[in-house]
Amino acid sequence: MTLENSVRLLAGFLVLTSLALNYLVSPYWLLLTVFVGLNLAQSAFTRFCPAKIVFKKLFFKKAA
């Protein structure tokens, strides 16, 4: 799995998890969805993504 795919998988997993927790626990879990969306938007403009830094340290390869 490439680095970019790993970041997309993490973002999708966090969004789906926050939606499930919104339904099961508290509507405040939607703030996690907002955080993920804002992080994706800022990374599109600044090319800085904290998840990429973590995944690089876990030895994921870059897309060719």
Secondary structure, DSSP 8 states (H G I E B T S, - for coil): -BHHHHHHHHHHHHHHHHHHHHHHT-GGGHHHHHHHHHHHHHHHHH---HHHHHHHHTT-B---
